[in-house]
Amino acid sequence: MSGITASRNAPLYYGFRVTVPQNPWQQGQNPQQFAPHAGYPQQVPAGKPRVPGTVGFASVVGLVMPPLSAALSVLNFVIMIVMFGKYISDIWSALLTNMIFVGIAVVSAVLWIVFSLLMRRGRGWARTVLVVMSAIWLIYTIYSIASFLVAVGGNFGPVFSSPSAIIGLVQMFIIVPITTVLFIVLVFLKPSNDYFKAARGR
């Protein structure tokens, strides 16, 4: 008879000693039997938010394009010295001005590299600094383009015969507009904004 045994200390009922069955939870229980199902929501520790493609691409732009522009500025300065070296006493002020701009370009390239890496790690203030730098760079380039067009007056023949002038045109009309506009657009797209908000909340 199920659940009926002849235990000595158990109470006597109708000539039989009846014992309470053992705890069913202790009889051959399977730990996996009571584990939560696969679909059951479990608490996941908060981790570092994933870098979206927009921020990743913007950081690549900041790591590549400004250093490329600085390298072209250095190359342009070297070409000027080689071409006009014998007239250095007459154009030393122009060379000095060029040297200052080259130094600014190199320092700016280093800052772009540093802040681009910080921005990729979720630092919103680094994004703000780079946006300000992009705006200043773009405004100065627009002013340079306007001054250049006024100076040449439509006569582009001598310009395209000078390697130094060609490098300057590549920087003004290609590198700077693409770098600044593309960067500003990328860092303010929705995935970028969500990433910086999540990184700020950590």
MARSE-261029 format. One record per atom (N, C-alpha, C, O, CB): residue in three letters; y negated, z, x negated. Coordinates in steps of 0.02 Angstrom, whole numbers, plus 50000, padded with zeros to 5 digits. Each point is the difference from the previous one (the first is absolute). Glycine has a CB too. Example, Ala and Ser with C-alpha at 12.3 -4.5 7.8 and 13.67 -1.06 7.14 Angstrom:
2
ALA502845039049340ALA499415000050045ALA499405000049955ALA500015003349948ALA500585002950147SER498884990249923SER499415000349958SER499455003750039SER499455000849975SER500874988449966
//
This chain:
202
MET500605000049957MET499405000050043MET499385000049956MET499955004049953MET500665002250139SER498924989349922SER499424999149956SER499545005950004SER499875002650054SER500224985149959GLY499665014549930GLY499525005449996GLY500315006850008GLY499635004950003GLY499534987350040ILE501535008549961ILE500325006450010ILE500435001549940ILE500454996149984ILE499545002650141THR499905006849842THR500395002149942THR500235007150009THR499805003350047THR499564988849880ALA501065010350028ALA500275006750004ALA499685004549949ALA500355003449962ALA500724992050078SER498275004849957SER499655004249952SER500075007350019SER499955001750059SER499244989049917ARG500935013649975ARG500125007150012ARG499405003550030ARG500085004150045ARG500734995849861ASN498604998750070ASN499395003650022ASN499664996850059ASN499495002750023ASN500385000849861ALA500384991050142ALA499684996750056ALA500165003650065ALA500535003150004ALA499534986149935PRO499525010650112PRO500135003250064PRO500604996850035PRO500154994249990PRO498645008750020LEU501545001150033LEU500624997950034LEU499834997750070LEU499715003850039LEU500985004349892TYR499494985850086TYR499904997350067TYR500664997150024TYR500274995449968TYR498505002250009TYR501495005050078TYR500614997450029TYR500574999549949TYR500384995350000TYR498914998450081GLY500755011349877GLY500545000349952GLY499904996049937GLY500444999849957GLY500275002050138PHE498724994949898PHE499854996149940PHE499355002449969PHE499545002250034PHE501074987850014ARG499375009649887ARG499385001749965ARG499614993549988ARG500244995249970ARG500305014949974VAL498854990050081VAL499594993949997VAL499455001049948VAL499665005250000VAL500594992150122THR499654997949836THR499475000249949THR499504994550015THR500154994850028THR500645009949885VAL498604996850066VAL499474995050007VAL500094994749947VAL500095001649941VAL499115006950106PRO500794985249971PRO500094994849949PRO499485000549944PRO499455002650012PRO501044989950076GLN499685005249854GLN499545000149943GLN499404995450014GLN500024995750044GLN500945006749878ASN498504998850040ASN499394996050008ASN500174992649991ASN500224998049946ASN499075011650011PRO500614986450094PRO500194992949994PRO499614996449945PRO500234994949974PRO500065005150146TRP499125002749863TRP499604996749948TRP500315001049931TRP499824996449953TRP499165005350116GLN501465002949925GLN500325001349935GLN500664996649993GLN500315000449947GLN499125010450050GLN500814985750055GLN500654996949998GLN499934992649986GLN499874996050044GLN500585012550036GLY499644989949858GLY500024992949980GLY499374996250014GLY500024994150017GLY501175006350002GLN498235002949975GLN499384996550014GLN499844995049945GLN500155001249941GLN499435008850122ASN500124984549956ASN499824994749954ASN499245000149991ASN499644998950049ASN501354994049986PRO498775008549905PRO499275000449992PRO499644993750023PRO499435000450024PRO500765007249880GLN500144986750088GLN499674993850020GLN499944999450075GLN499604996150026GLN500824998649871GLN500015009350139GLN500004999650072GLN499345002250030GLN499784997550052GLN501445004449947PHE498455002949968PHE499385002750025PHE499384997649962PHE499455002650009PHE501205007350027ALA499444985249920ALA499444997149963ALA499594995750047ALA500274997150047ALA500405003149845PRO498684999350097PRO499584995950044PRO500204992749994PRO500204997749947PRO498865010450042HIS500884988350066HIS500164992949999HIS499514996249956HIS499465002449982HIS501024998650134ALA499754993049866ALA499594995949953ALA499314998550029ALA499514999549963ALA501544995549992GLY498925004250112GLY499364998350030GLY499565005950015GLY499444999150023GLY501114991350023TYR499695015649940TYR499625006150015TYR499415000649953TYR500114999549939TYR500925006150104PRO498374995449981PRO499415000349955PRO500055005849952PRO500095005750022PRO499214988950066GLN500645004149849GLN500025005249950GLN499345000249963GLN499674994949993GLN501575003849995GLN498585007149989GLN499365000949964GLN500064997149931GLN500445001749961GLN499315008750104VAL499784985049919VAL499994996749935VAL499385002549962VAL499454999750027VAL501164990050018PRO499485012749894PRO499425002549963PRO499504994549987PRO500194994349984PRO500535014349964ALA498654993150059ALA499464995049989ALA499994998049926ALA500025004249955ALA499315000750141GLY500624988649893GLY499994997449932GLY499384995849988GLY499554999850042GLY501695000449955LYS498744996649947LYS499444995849982LYS500014993750042LYS500524996750003LYS499485007949879PRO499444993650150PRO500004993950041PRO500104993849957PRO499784999749942PRO499465005950140ARG501094989649948ARG500154993949963ARG499374995749993ARG499614999450046ARG501575000949997VAL498734996749898VAL499414995849987VAL500084993550038VAL500494996349989VAL499355008949896PRO499704993250161PRO500064993650037PRO499844994149955PRO499715000749946PRO499985005250160GLY500504988349918GLY499894993949960GLY499264998549989GLY499814997249949GLY501254998550096THR498535006250004THR499284998649993THR499705004049942THR499614997349960THR500325000550164VAL500255008549871VAL499745004249945VAL500314997849934VAL499674999849948VAL500175009950131GLY500814988649922GLY500324997749939GLY499694993649973GLY499884999549940GLY501175005850099PHE498814990050005PHE499694993749979PHE499295001149976PHE499794997049951PHE500944996850130ALA498905010549955ALA499315001549980ALA499985003249931ALA499564998649960ALA500135002850160SER500795003049866SER500025003249933SER500164994849946SER499745000549945SER500625010350108VAL500074984449963VAL500154994749951VAL499384995849987VAL499854998249943VAL501355001350096VAL498424999150014VAL499374996349991VAL499535003949954VAL499694997149956VAL500434997850159GLY499835011649895GLY499575004149958GLY500245000749929GLY499615000949954GLY500075005250147LEU500984993549890LEU500285000749932LEU499974993549960LEU500035000149939LEU500715008850106VAL499204985449990VAL500054993549965VAL499324996449996VAL499794998049946VAL501395001150094MET498485000250016MET499414995750002MET499405002649960MET499724996249961MET500685000250150PRO499395009949897PRO499445002349959PRO500134999849925PRO499564998049962PRO500135009350133PRO500914994749881PRO500134999149928PRO499994992749979PRO499784998449945PRO500905011950058LEU499554985250041LEU499964992949984LEU499284997749994LEU499834996349954LEU501255001850105SER498505004249987SER499294998349996SER499685002849937SER499594996649968SER500365003250157ALA500235006449856ALA499735002949939ALA500224996149938ALA499624999049954ALA500375012350101ALA500654986649945ALA500254996049944ALA499634993449994ALA499854997849944ALA501285007550070LEU498714991650042LEU499624993849999LEU499285001349975LEU499724995749965LEU500984999850130SER499025010249922SER499335001649975SER500005000849924SER499544997749966SER500205008050143VAL500774997649865VAL500065000749927VAL500084993249968VAL499694998649949VAL500835012850065LEU499914984450015LEU500114993249973LEU499354996050002LEU499844996449953LEU501355004050085ASN498445000350016ASN499364996450006ASN499515002249947ASN499644995949971ASN500555003150152PHE499805007549863PHE499555002649948PHE500194997349931PHE499574998249960PHE500245012250109VAL500844989449918VAL500234997449935VAL499814992749993VAL499784997849947VAL501185010450053ILE499124987850053ILE499834992949998ILE499254999249987ILE499804995649962ILE501145001850118MET498655006849951MET499284999649988MET499835001449927MET499574996649971MET500225006950147ILE500545001449852ILE499865001649930ILE500214994249955ILE499654998349952ILE500505013950072VAL500424984849991VAL500254994549959VAL499544993950007VAL499844996749950VAL501345007450064MET498604994550047MET499594994150012MET499295000849973MET499704995249974MET500995002450127PHE499035008449906PHE499295001049983PHE499925005049943PHE499475003149994PHE500224994250124GLY500825003549841GLY499975004949946GLY499434998849952GLY499695004849976GLY501524996450034LYS498654992649975LYS499474998649951LYS499305001150029LYS499515000249963LYS501264991549982TYR499195009050122TYR499365001350031TYR499945007350022TYR499605001750043TYR500354986449994ILE500465016149934ILE500055006950024ILE499345003749994ILE499845004450041ILE501364995749927SER498414998149982SER499355003449992SER499524998250056SER499545003850015SER500644996349860ASP499914994050155ASP499564997850052ASP500235002350070ASP499595000750045ASP500124989449884ILE500935011050079ILE500265001750066ILE500325007050001ILE500425001550042ILE499784986349980TRP499595016449932TRP500325006549995TRP499915004150064TRP500445003850019TRP499384995949857SER499604999550158SER499885003850062SER500494997850055SER500255004150038SER498534997149931ALA501344992350034ALA500484997450049ALA500715002549985ALA500375001950045ALA498914988049972LEU500895010249919LEU500665002449980LEU500075007450014LEU500535002450022LEU499524988949890LEU499415012550077LEU500025007150014LEU500105001350075LEU500385004450020LEU498884997849881THR500384993950140THR500095000750072THR500714998350020THR500305003450042THR498494993749975ASN501484997649954ASN500694998050014ASN500495005449979ASN500495001350035ASN499184986849951MET500195015049957MET500455005249976MET500015006050048MET500525003050012MET499254993349870ILE499655005450145ILE499965005550048ILE500424998450062ILE500375004350025ILE498484998749934PHE501084990850066PHE500394998150059PHE500754999949986PHE500415001850043PHE498624991449996VAL501155004749901VAL500715000149981VAL500265007249998VAL500555001450024VAL499304988049909GLY499755015150039GLY500205007049998GLY500095002950070GLY500475003750013GLY498934997549879ILE500144997050154ILE500055002350070ILE500644997250032ILE500345003650037ILE498404997049971ALA501414993149978ALA500604996950028ALA500635003549976ALA500465001250039ALA498944987949967VAL500635012649930VAL500595003449972VAL500085007050030VAL500555001950020VAL499324991549874VAL499585010350110VAL500035006750029VAL500204999750073VAL500405004050024VAL498725000049895SER500604991250117SER500184999250071SER500744998350008SER500325002550046SER498504993749979ALA501444999749931ALA500714998250004ALA500445006249990ALA500505000850035ALA499244987749922VAL500075015749996VAL500385006349989VAL499975004450062VAL500515002950020VAL499254996549857LEU499655001150153LEU499935004150061LEU500414997150057LEU500295003850039LEU498564999749924TRP501164989950043TRP500414996850051TRP500735001849992TRP500355001450049TRP498824989249958ILE501075009349932ILE500705001749987ILE500155007250020ILE500495001350035ILE499544990449870VAL499555012950073VAL500115007150014VAL499985001450075VAL500455003250027VAL499044999749863PHE499994994750144PHE499925001450071PHE500514996350043PHE500195002350053PHE498594999749927SER501444992149997SER500524996450038SER500665003949999SER500345000350051SER499114988849920LEU500725013949972LEU500615004049996LEU499935006350043LEU500485002050033LEU499734993749851LEU499205007450116LEU499905005950042LEU500024998250074LEU500275003750041LEU499055001549867MET500394989250109MET500014997750069MET500714998750024MET500185001650056MET498684993449928ARG501545002149973ARG500704998650018ARG500385006550015ARG500474999950040ARG499504989849889ARG499825015850041ARG500325006450011ARG499725003750062ARG500185005750013ARG500024995049864GLY499364995950159GLY499755002850062GLY499335003549996GLY499815003450048GLY501344997749982ARG498494998149915ARG499345003249994ARG499484995950037ARG499804994649977ARG500535010449910GLY499444997650169GLY499524996350040GLY499334999349965GLY499664995050009GLY500915009150092TRP499235000949861TRP499354999649965TRP500014994549948TRP499474997149986TRP500355015150033ALA500774986349952ALA500044994549951ALA499894993350036ALA499684995549972ALA501135011249956ARG499464992750133ARG499864994050039ARG499254999350013ARG499734994549993ARG501405006550062THR498535004449962THR499284999750013THR499624997849938THR499554995850005THR500585013350080VAL500054993649857VAL499664998149938VAL500094992649986VAL499534996649980VAL500645015049974LEU500444985950055LEU500134992949986LEU499654995550050LEU499784994549982LEU501335008749968VAL498844998950112VAL499634996050050VAL499264999549981VAL499704994750005VAL501125008850085VAL498895002149888VAL499304999949977VAL499924995549940VAL499534996049996VAL500315015750048MET500614988849908MET499984995649941MET500074992750020MET499664995749972MET500815013649958SER499974989350117SER500094993150024SER499364997450032SER499804994349987SER501425007950030ALA498465001950024ALA499394997850034ALA499454998549949ALA499654995050006ALA500675011850095ILE499604997649850ILE499484999049948ILE500144993649961ILE499554996149986ILE500275016350006TRP500824986849990TRP500204994149961TRP499884993650039TRP499754995049973TRP501125011849968LEU499294993350123LEU499914994050042LEU499264998550010LEU499794994249996LEU501295008350062ILE498525002649954ILE499284998850010ILE499684997249937ILE499604995350004ILE500375014150079TYR500214993449860TYR499724997449937TYR500224992749988TYR499614995949976TYR500405015849977THR500614986750065THR500254993249990THR499644995150046THR499844994449980THR501285010249986ILE498764997550096ILE499634995650046ILE499304998649973ILE499754994450004ILE500905010250094TYR499035000649875TYR499344999149969TYR500054995249940TYR499574995749991TYR500085015950046SER500884989149923SER500094995749941SER500114992750022SER499754995449968SER500735014349967ILE499914989450118ILE500124993150025ILE499354996950024ILE499864994249985ILE501325009050048ALA498425000650004ALA499364997450025ALA499544998249942ALA499684994750000ALA500445012250104SER499844997549845SER499584998649942SER500254993949962SER499604995949976SER500135016250015PHE500924987150004PHE500294994349965PHE499844993550036PHE499814995149968PHE501125012249989LEU499154992650109LEU499864993950037LEU499274998049996LEU499834994149997LEU501115008850080VAL498625002149924VAL499294998549993VAL499844997349930VAL499604995449993VAL500145013650091ALA500584993849866ALA499874998049931ALA500234992949985ALA499644996149968ALA500465015849998VAL500504986350058VAL500264993349984VAL499684994750044VAL499954994249980VAL501135010949983GLY498714996850097GLY499664995250043GLY500434994050018GLY499734994550010GLY499225009249940GLY501694997150055GLY500454994550018GLY500244995949941GLY500424995650009GLY499005003950098ASN500345001949834ASN500214996249941ASN500565004049965ASN499865004249957ASN498974990550029PHE501805003850033PHE500565003749974PHE500314996949937PHE500485002749972PHE499735001150143GLY499534990549864GLY500284996649942GLY500035004349938GLY500535000849971GLY499054988750076PRO499855013349931PRO500015004249939PRO500435006250009PRO500285002649951PRO498594993350022VAL501195006650088VAL500395006150011VAL500744998849985VAL500325004049967VAL498864999650121PHE501094990849937PHE500714998749991PHE500174997749929PHE500594999349983PHE499474997850137SER499445001849839SER500134998149931SER500025006149954SER500134999349940SER499324989850081SER500425016850006SER499995006249960SER500595004550019SER500055001950058SER498694997349932PRO501705002449963PRO500565004550015PRO499775006850025PRO500305002950045PRO500364991349868SER498805008350058SER499745006550021SER499774999950073SER500125004750037SER499534997549845ALA500014992350137ALA499774999450069ALA500584999350049ALA499985002750055ALA498964992049903ILE501585001750021ILE500594999250044ILE500335006750013ILE500215001450056ILE499974987049899ILE499885015749993ILE500305006750009ILE499585004150049ILE500275003550043ILE500204996149840GLY498875000050110GLY499565003650046GLY500084997650072GLY499995004150046GLY499214997549861LEU500894991950102LEU500094997350068LEU500665002450031LEU500035001650059LEU499304988449908VAL501195010249992VAL500655002550024VAL499945007250024VAL500275001950051VAL500334990349870GLN499045011850040GLN499915007050020GLN499595000650064GLN500175003850045GLN499914999549836MET499374992950122MET499545000750057MET500294997350065MET499945003250052MET499124995949868PHE501254995050077PHE500204996750061PHE500745001250020PHE500194998550056PHE498964992949916ILE501255011349983ILE500725000950016ILE500215007249994ILE500215003150050ILE500014985449909ILE499735014449981ILE500295006549988ILE499665005550040ILE500345003850036ILE499964992449850VAL499055004250109VAL499645005650033VAL500054999650076VAL500175005050031VAL499054995549872PRO500644993850129PRO500054999950074PRO500705001550025PRO500095003850048PRO499004987949953ILE501425005449967ILE500695001250022ILE500185007349991ILE500295003150045ILE500024985149925THR499535014649972THR500195006949985THR499675004950048THR500345004250030THR499794992749851THR499225002650127THR499645005050040THR500154999550074THR500165005050033THR498944994749882VAL500874994350113VAL500114999150072VAL500725001750018VAL500135003650048VAL498984987549956LEU501365006449957LEU500715001350013LEU500155007449995LEU500375002850042LEU499924985949915PHE499445014649993PHE500125007149991PHE499745004150059PHE500355004250028PHE499604994249848ILE499425000350144ILE499705003850054ILE500394999050065ILE500105004850038ILE498774994249907VAL501334994950069VAL500394998750061VAL500675003649999VAL500195003150049VAL499264985749960LEU500905010949935LEU500665003149995LEU499995007550010LEU500425002850035LEU499914988049889VAL499185012650045VAL500015007350002VAL499765002950066VAL500045006050011VAL499774993949867PHE499934995850168PHE499785002450064PHE500424997350058PHE499835001050058PHE499034999949895LEU501694995850032LEU500474998150053LEU500355006350026LEU500015005249967LEU500154983449981LYS500135010850112LYS500305005850033LYS500545003549958LYS500005006149996LYS499764988350113PRO500715001949860PRO500505003549958PRO499695004049944PRO500245005449982PRO500564985650045SER498665006449944SER499665003749947SER499675006350027SER500065005349970SER499744983949968ASN499855010250118ASN499685005950029ASN500515005350019ASN499895005949988ASN499204986850055ASP501475005249986ASP500535004850018ASP500285003549938ASP500165005950001ASP500124987150100TYR499795003149845TYR500285002949938TYR499545005349972TYR500235005449979TYR500344983849997PHE498785009450022PHE499535004949972PHE499945006150044PHE499895005649975PHE499494985149970LYS500675008450121LYS499995005850045LYS500615004449988LYS499955006249997LYS499414987150088ALA501225003649909ALA500625003849988ALA499985003549933ALA500225005749994ALA500414986350077ALA499105004649878ALA499965003049934ALA499505005849999ALA500105004949964ALA500204984149984ARG499175010450091ARG499515005450004ARG500285006150035ARG499795005749987ARG499304985950014GLY501385007350044GLY500295005650038GLY500545003749963GLY500235005150024GLY499504988750077ARG500485003849841ARG500535003449962ARG499725006149965ARG500375003649965ARG500234985650018
//
